[in-house]
Amino acid sequence: MHLKPHALGLSGGLVTAIGYVLCSAWYALDQASAVKFFGYISHKFNLGQIAGTLDWGSFFAGLVAWFVMTYVSLWVTAWLYNKLLK
């Protein structure tokens, strides 16, 4: 099976972007519970000490960064997978 790097990167980037929007909305609506939950899933790391404010600039910067990181990671994964098939 041959993977299409662009399709895999784009679909993964979009799924990550949707998750980021949902997490950001949760953080904006109820910062305390969001920080507590993400502390639980990060081995009780105290995120309350580093949690900042969420403004439009940080929201869009994070959205773009997560999309690009996911896209590139999955593009490279698909490319490497295809190379290893040969």
C-alpha positions as CSV (number, residue, x, y, z in Angstrom):
1,M,0.0,0.0,0.0
2,H,1.4,3.4,-1.0
3,L,0.7,6.4,1.2
4,K,0.2,9.9,-0.2
5,P,2.3,12.2,1.9
6,H,0.3,15.4,1.2
7,A,-3.0,13.7,1.9
8,L,-1.8,12.1,5.2
9,G,-0.2,15.4,6.3
10,L,-3.2,17.5,5.4
11,S,-5.7,15.2,7.1
12,G,-3.6,14.9,10.2
13,G,-3.0,18.6,10.3
14,L,-6.8,19.3,10.0
15,V,-7.7,16.8,12.8
16,T,-5.0,18.4,15.0
17,A,-6.3,21.9,14.2
18,I,-9.8,20.9,15.2
19,G,-8.6,19.5,18.5
20,Y,-6.6,22.7,19.1
21,V,-9.6,24.8,18.5
22,L,-11.7,22.7,20.9
23,C,-9.0,22.8,23.6
24,S,-8.5,26.5,23.2
25,A,-12.3,27.1,23.5
26,W,-12.3,25.0,26.7
27,Y,-9.3,26.9,28.1
28,A,-11.0,30.3,27.2
29,L,-14.3,29.3,28.8
30,D,-13.0,27.5,32.0
31,Q,-9.3,27.9,32.5
32,A,-9.2,26.2,35.9
33,S,-10.7,22.9,34.8
34,A,-8.7,22.9,31.5
35,V,-5.4,23.4,33.4
36,K,-6.4,20.7,35.9
37,F,-7.4,18.2,33.2
38,F,-4.2,18.7,31.2
39,G,-2.2,18.4,34.4
40,Y,-3.7,14.9,34.8
41,I,-2.8,13.8,31.4
42,S,0.7,15.2,31.6
43,H,1.7,13.2,34.7
44,K,0.5,15.9,37.2
45,F,2.9,18.5,35.8
46,N,1.7,21.8,37.4
47,L,0.5,23.6,34.4
48,G,-1.1,26.3,36.6
49,Q,2.3,27.8,37.1
50,I,2.9,28.3,33.4
51,A,-0.6,28.8,32.0
52,G,-0.9,32.2,30.3
53,T,-3.6,34.2,28.8
54,L,-5.1,33.2,25.5
55,D,-5.5,36.1,23.1
56,W,-6.1,36.0,19.3
57,G,-2.4,36.2,18.5
58,S,-1.4,33.3,20.7
59,F,-4.4,31.3,19.4
60,F,-3.5,31.7,15.8
61,A,0.2,31.2,16.4
62,G,-0.5,27.9,18.2
63,L,-3.0,26.8,15.5
64,V,-0.5,27.3,12.7
65,A,2.4,25.8,14.7
66,W,0.4,22.6,15.6
67,F,-0.9,22.3,12.0
68,V,2.6,22.6,10.5
69,M,4.2,20.3,13.0
70,T,1.6,17.6,12.4
71,Y,1.7,18.1,8.6
72,V,5.4,17.8,8.4
73,S,5.6,14.8,10.8
74,L,3.0,12.9,8.9
75,W,4.4,13.9,5.5
76,V,7.8,12.6,6.5
77,T,6.2,9.4,8.0
78,A,4.4,8.7,4.7
79,W,7.5,9.4,2.6
80,L,9.7,7.2,4.8
81,Y,7.1,4.4,4.8
82,N,7.0,4.5,1.0
83,K,10.8,4.4,0.8
84,L,10.9,1.4,3.1
85,L,8.4,-0.5,0.9
86,K,10.9,-0.5,-2.0
